[in-house]
């Protein structure tokens, strides 16, 4: 019996995520699958089939099979992944198969207790806000009346899908893989027990470059880390390995391998804004690519200045690849990136790809002859130095509306001693200050957190921006 007064299924920035066995249940996954099947039927895409993939989390294959069962019951041909699959590889599979849509069972970087339901478009990116809105519109009726769910009665095994080899051939064709293998680099890879385990070592094998992989085998508990997010606080084992082996670069992937983290040759963690700036500079300066660079409002001022330097555009969107991906396709962008460490590239699917991002970063090292820290210094020569941080705050859920109202009504003329030149409320509240500094407060679309972001010329100003915006948001 469902509780019609409580609707646990809410899609956020990238899909629906919730605690396993609490709200993320087989029954609720079936509701989502039926809503998607209804929309595909209405759009005439059901005949093109559905790709269903899953990650290394608790129950992911079981939940994926539930999706496949509902799709089959609706007459939709299913291709079900045969092993834990990175989200970018699953998105690639949707395009290769000519499928009408894709579903990935993953909670990406969320804590181990969570799982999630991501919808992928036929073009291989995150489903558009319009498509998600139509799925969400169908969910309440199906949730209240589970008899609307068309499950396959019995039936055989769905067609299985293993896209690993074809995906790896595709991404290695986008970089100078032979030069990377011949470079003789010592690389450490932190796969965080996730779906990307083994991918980078396989790609880089066969030359003078050597790879040491940490946590390459799936473990849904993600031991030793608060969550499989490739940010500094979760990289204790990687930092220890860096001290022991002094690699040329270290690459970390999140739980579904759509995000990347980089640690330089000195053992310093590069922020996600630093990493994307280095890769974009490489594409513009050494690859000679031309075209827009699409970013969310949480990306770096350095990207804006690089675009200006090379005569390109830098359109910005709200947070979420459901906004970035479609605009990349529409504008034939060379790259798209958000603050979370997710970046996409022309010639590939319009989807964040941590594995390909790691390869592009290493290619930049090979092509330039520079170390990671020198590559960042090279960017700063063009843009000036910028430093970034994000603080995630837990808050009393009953105060959410009060925090939101306070931020929507805030009109400061200066923050941290810098004049406020612009206030952007497309997604949270973003303050743009003089000399390229900015700060933003917004609620996470994937976790119950208030995120505060800031970028400035120096760490002292950045930290003051964070504290002042925190006071604006929380009122204390």
C-alpha positions in Angstrom: 0.0 0.0 0.0 1.5 3.4 -1.0 1.1 6.5 1.0 -0.4 9.0 -1.4 0.3 11.9 0.9 4.1 11.3 0.6 5.9 11.5 -2.7 9.4 10.2 -2.2 10.5 10.3 -5.9 11.9 13.7 -6.7 14.4 14.3 -9.5 17.2 16.8 -8.8 20.1 18.1 -10.7 20.9 14.7 -12.2 18.2 12.1 -11.7 16.5 10.8 -8.6 18.7 9.7 -5.6 17.6 8.4 -2.2 18.6 6.0 0.5 18.5 2.3 -0.4 15.6 0.3 1.2 14.2 3.5 2.6 12.8 5.4 -0.4 15.0 3.9 -3.1 13.1 0.6 -3.4 12.3 -1.8 -6.2 8.7 -0.6 -6.1 9.7 3.0 -6.6 12.2 2.2 -9.3 9.4 0.5 -11.1 7.3 3.6 -10.8 10.1 5.6 -12.5 10.5 3.0 -15.2 6.8 3.0 -16.0 6.8 6.9 -16.2 9.7 6.8 -18.6 8.0 4.0 -20.7 4.9 6.2 -20.9 6.8 9.2 -22.2 8.8 7.1 -24.7 5.5 5.6 -26.0 4.0 9.1 -26.4 7.2 10.3 -28.2 7.3 7.3 -30.5 10.8 6.4 -29.2 9.7 3.2 -27.5 10.4 1.2 -30.7 14.0 2.3 -30.5 14.6 0.4 -27.3 16.1 1.2 -24.0 19.7 0.8 -22.7 19.8 0.0 -18.9 23.2 0.1 -17.1 24.2 -0.1 -13.4 27.1 0.8 -11.2 28.9 -1.0 -8.3 26.5 0.0 -5.5 24.4 -2.2 -3.3 21.5 -3.7 -5.3 22.3 -1.8 -8.5 22.0 -4.9 -10.8 18.7 -5.8 -9.0 17.3 -2.3 -9.6 18.5 -2.4 -13.2 16.7 -5.7 -13.8 13.5 -4.1 -12.3 13.8 -1.3 -14.9 14.3 -3.9 -17.7 11.3 -5.9 -16.5 9.0 -2.9 -16.7 10.4 -1.7 -20.1 9.9 -5.2 -21.5 6.3 -5.3 -20.1 5.7 -2.1 -22.1 7.0 -3.7 -25.3 10.3 -1.9 -25.2 13.3 -3.9 -26.3 16.0 -3.7 -23.6 19.8 -4.0 -23.7 20.9 -4.6 -20.1 24.6 -4.0 -19.1 26.4 -7.3 -18.2 28.7 -5.6 -15.6 29.0 -2.4 -13.6 29.3 0.3 -16.3 30.6 3.9 -16.0 27.9 6.4 -16.8 29.8 7.9 -19.8 30.1 4.4 -21.3 26.4 3.8 -20.7 25.6 7.1 -22.5 27.9 6.1 -25.3 26.0 2.8 -25.5 22.7 4.6 -25.9 24.0 6.4 -29.0 25.8 3.4 -30.5 22.6 1.3 -30.1 20.4 4.0 -31.5 18.2 3.6 -28.4 15.3 5.9 -27.6 16.7 6.5 -24.1 18.9 5.1 -21.4 18.7 4.5 -17.6 21.7 4.3 -15.4 21.2 3.0 -11.8 23.8 5.0 -9.9 24.0 7.6 -7.2 27.3 8.8 -8.7 29.3 10.4 -5.8 26.7 10.1 -3.1 27.4 8.2 0.1 27.2 4.4 0.1 23.7 4.3 1.6 22.2 5.9 -1.6 21.4 4.8 -5.0 19.8 6.6 -8.0 18.0 6.6 -11.3 19.5 8.7 -14.1 17.8 9.1 -17.4 19.8 9.6 -20.6 18.6 11.0 -23.8 18.8 9.4 -27.2 21.7 11.8 -27.9 23.8 10.4 -25.1 23.6 13.2 -22.5 21.6 13.9 -19.4 17.9 14.0 -20.1 16.7 17.6 -20.8 14.7 19.5 -18.1 11.7 19.2 -20.4 11.9 15.4 -20.6 12.5 15.0 -16.9 9.5 17.3 -16.2 7.3 15.0 -18.3 8.5 11.9 -16.5 7.9 13.6 -13.2 4.4 14.5 -14.3 3.5 10.9 -14.8 5.0 9.6 -11.5 2.3 10.7 -9.0 -0.5 8.8 -10.7 1.6 5.6 -11.1 2.8 5.9 -7.5 -0.8 6.1 -6.3 -1.9 3.2 -8.5 0.8 0.6 -9.0 -1.6 -1.4 -11.3 -0.6 1.1 -14.0 2.8 -0.6 -14.1 3.2 -3.1 -16.9 5.7 -5.7 -15.7 6.8 -8.6 -17.9 5.3 -11.9 -16.7 8.1 -14.4 -16.5 10.0 -14.1 -19.8 13.6 -14.7 -20.6 16.8 -12.9 -20.0 17.0 -9.4 -21.7 19.7 -8.9 -24.3 23.0 -8.2 -22.5 25.3 -5.4 -23.4 29.0 -5.0 -22.9 30.2 -1.7 -24.4 33.6 -1.6 -22.6 35.8 -2.3 -25.6 34.0 -0.1 -28.1 33.8 2.8 -25.6 37.6 2.5 -24.9 38.4 2.5 -28.6 36.2 5.6 -29.0 37.8 7.7 -26.2 41.4 6.6 -27.1 40.7 7.8 -30.6 40.1 11.3 -29.3 43.6 11.7 -27.7 47.1 10.9 -28.8 47.1 7.6 -26.9 50.4 6.3 -28.4 52.3 9.4 -27.2 50.8 9.0 -23.7 51.8 5.4 -23.5 55.3 6.2 -24.8 55.8 9.1 -22.4 57.2 7.0 -19.6 55.0 8.6 -17.0 54.4 7.1 -13.5 50.6 7.5 -12.9 48.5 6.6 -9.9 44.8 6.0 -10.5 42.2 6.1 -7.7 39.1 4.3 -8.9 37.2 4.6 -5.6 35.8 1.1 -5.8 33.5 2.3 -8.5 32.3 1.4 -12.0 35.5 2.9 -13.6 37.8 0.4 -12.0 40.3 -1.0 -14.5 39.5 1.3 -17.3 42.4 3.7 -17.2 45.0 1.0 -16.5 43.7 -0.9 -19.5 43.9 2.1 -21.7 47.4 3.1 -20.7 48.9 -0.3 -20.8 51.3 -1.4 -23.5 54.1 1.3 -23.4 56.6 3.0 -21.2 54.0 4.6 -19.0 53.2 2.7 -15.8 49.9 2.8 -13.9 49.2 1.9 -10.3 45.5 1.6 -9.5 44.0 1.9 -6.0 40.6 0.4 -5.2 40.0 -0.9 -8.7 37.6 -3.7 -7.5 34.0 -2.9 -6.7 33.1 -2.4 -3.0 29.7 -0.8 -2.4 30.7 0.2 1.1 33.4 2.6 -0.3 35.5 2.0 2.8 37.9 4.7 4.0 36.0 7.6 2.4 32.8 9.4 3.3 31.6 9.1 -0.3 33.2 8.2 -3.7 33.7 11.8 -4.7 37.2 12.6 -6.0 37.8 15.7 -3.8 40.7 16.1 -1.4 39.0 15.0 1.8 38.3 11.6 0.2 41.8 11.0 -1.2 43.8 9.9 1.9 45.0 6.6 0.3 45.9 8.4 -2.9 47.9 11.1 -1.0 49.7 8.3 0.8 50.6 6.6 -2.5 51.8 9.9 -3.9 54.2 10.2 -1.0 55.5 6.7 -1.5 55.9 6.6 -5.3 56.1 10.3 -6.4 54.0 9.9 -9.5 54.0 12.4 -12.4 50.2 12.8 -12.0 47.4 11.1 -10.1 43.9 10.7 -11.4 40.8 10.0 -9.3 37.4 8.9 -10.6 34.1 9.1 -8.7 31.7 6.1 -8.2 30.3 6.1 -11.8 33.4 7.6 -13.4 31.8 10.7 -14.8 33.9 13.0 -12.6 37.7 13.4 -12.3 40.1 14.7 -9.7 43.7 15.5 -10.2 46.7 15.5 -7.8 49.9 17.1 -9.2 53.5 16.0 -9.2 54.0 17.7 -5.8 51.1 16.0 -4.2 48.9 19.0 -4.3 45.2 18.5 -5.1 44.1 20.7 -8.0 40.6 22.1 -7.7 38.0 21.1 -10.2 38.1 24.6 -11.7 41.9 24.4 -12.1 41.6 21.0 -13.9 39.0 22.2 -16.4 41.0 25.4 -17.0 44.1 23.4 -17.8 42.3 21.0 -20.2 40.4 23.9 -22.0 43.7 25.8 -22.4 45.3 22.7 -23.9 42.4 22.3 -26.4 42.6 26.0 -27.4 46.3 26.5 -27.4 47.8 23.1 -28.6 44.9 21.4 -30.3 43.7 24.6 -31.9 40.1 23.9 -31.3 37.6 26.7 -31.9 34.1 27.1 -30.6 32.1 27.9 -27.5 33.0 26.5 -24.0 29.8 25.9 -22.2 29.9 26.1 -18.4 27.6 26.3 -15.4 27.5 29.4 -13.3 29.8 27.6 -10.8 32.7 27.3 -13.3 35.8 29.5 -13.2 36.5 33.0 -14.2 39.6 31.5 -15.8 37.5 29.8 -18.4 35.9 33.2 -19.3 39.3 34.8 -19.7 40.7 31.9 -21.7 37.7 32.2 -24.0 38.3 35.9 -24.4 42.0 35.4 -25.1 41.3 32.9 -27.9 38.2 34.7 -29.3 35.6 32.1 -28.3 32.4 32.4 -26.4 31.6 31.1 -22.8 27.9 30.7 -22.4 26.8 29.8 -18.9 23.9 27.7 -17.6 22.3 26.7 -14.3 24.0 23.8 -12.5 23.5 20.4 -14.1 24.5 18.7 -17.3 20.9 18.5 -18.3 21.5 22.2 -19.2 25.1 22.0 -20.4 24.8 19.0 -22.7 21.9 20.3 -24.9 23.6 23.7 -25.2 26.9 22.0 -26.2 25.1 20.2 -29.1 23.2 23.3 -30.1 26.3 25.5 -30.3 28.8 22.8 -31.4 30.9 23.6 -28.3 34.4 22.3 -27.9 33.8 21.4 -24.3 31.4 21.7 -21.4 32.1 21.7 -17.7 30.7 22.1 -14.3 32.3 22.7 -10.9 31.7 19.1 -9.7 34.6 17.8 -11.9 32.4 16.7 -14.7 33.6 17.7 -18.2 32.4 16.8 -21.8 34.1 17.2 -25.2 33.2 17.7 -28.8 33.4 14.4 -30.8 32.1 12.4 -27.9 28.7 12.1 -26.2 27.5 15.4 -24.5 28.1 13.7 -21.2 30.6 14.1 -18.3 33.4 11.7 -18.7 36.0 11.4 -16.0 38.1 8.8 -17.8 38.4 10.8 -21.0 39.1 14.0 -18.9 42.0 12.2 -17.2 43.4 11.3 -20.6 43.1 14.8 -21.9 44.9 16.1 -18.9 47.8 13.6 -19.4 47.8 14.5 -23.1 48.3 18.2 -22.1 51.4 17.1 -20.1 52.8 15.1 -23.1 52.1 17.9 -25.7 53.5 20.7 -23.5 56.4 18.9 -21.7 55.1 20.6 -18.6 54.2 19.1 -15.2 50.7 19.5 -13.8 51.7 22.4 -11.6 53.4 24.1 -14.5 50.3 23.7 -16.7 48.3 25.5 -14.1 50.9 28.2 -13.9 50.7 28.5 -17.7 47.0 29.1 -17.4 47.6 31.8 -14.7 49.9 33.6 -17.1 46.9 34.2 -19.3 44.1 34.7 -16.8 45.9 35.8 -13.6 45.8 33.6 -10.5 42.5 32.5 -9.1 41.8 30.1 -6.2 38.5 28.3 -5.4 36.7 26.5 -2.7 33.3 25.0 -2.0 31.8 24.5 1.5 28.9 22.1 2.0 26.7 22.9 5.0 24.1 20.7 6.6 21.0 22.7 7.6 17.7 22.2 9.4 15.3 21.2 6.7 12.6 23.3 8.3 14.7 26.4 7.7 15.0 25.8 4.0 12.3 28.3 2.9 13.7 30.9 5.3 17.2 30.5 3.9 15.9 30.7 0.3 13.9 33.8 1.1 16.8 35.5 2.8 19.1 34.8 -0.3 16.4 35.9 -2.8 16.0 39.2 -0.9 19.7 39.9 -0.4 21.0 43.0 -2.2 24.5 43.6 -0.8 26.6 46.3 -2.4 29.9 44.7 -1.3 31.1 41.4 0.0 34.4 40.7 1.6 35.3 44.3 0.8 34.7 43.9 -2.9 32.0 45.8 -4.8 29.1 43.6 -6.1 28.7 44.3 -9.8 26.0 41.7 -10.6 23.6 39.4 -8.9 22.5 36.2 -10.8 19.6 34.3 -9.4 19.2 31.6 -12.1 20.3 28.9 -9.7 20.7 30.0 -6.1 22.2 33.5 -5.7 25.5 34.3 -7.3 27.3 37.5 -6.6 29.9 38.7 -9.1 32.5 41.1 -7.8 35.2 43.3 -9.2 38.3 41.7 -10.7 36.6 38.4 -11.5 35.8 37.2 -8.0 32.4 35.6 -7.4 30.5 33.7 -4.7 27.3 31.6 -4.9 24.9 30.0 -2.4 22.6 27.3 -3.7 20.9 24.2 -2.4 22.4 20.9 -3.8 20.2 19.1 -6.3 21.5 15.7 -5.2 22.0 15.9 -1.5 20.4 17.8 1.5 23.1 20.4 1.6 23.5 24.2 1.2 26.6 24.7 -1.0 28.6 27.9 -0.8 31.2 28.5 -3.6 33.8 31.2 -4.0 36.6 32.1 -6.3 39.0 35.0 -5.9 42.5 36.2 -6.6 43.8 35.0 -3.2 42.8 32.5 -0.5 42.2 35.2 2.1 39.6 37.0 0.0 38.1 33.7 -1.1 37.6 32.6 2.5 36.1 35.9 3.5 33.7 35.6 0.6 32.6 32.2 1.8 32.1 33.4 5.4 30.2 36.6 4.3 27.9 34.6 2.0 27.4 32.0 4.7 26.2 34.8 7.0 23.9 36.2 4.4 22.4 32.8 3.9 22.1 31.6 7.5 21.7 34.9 9.2 24.3 34.2 11.9 
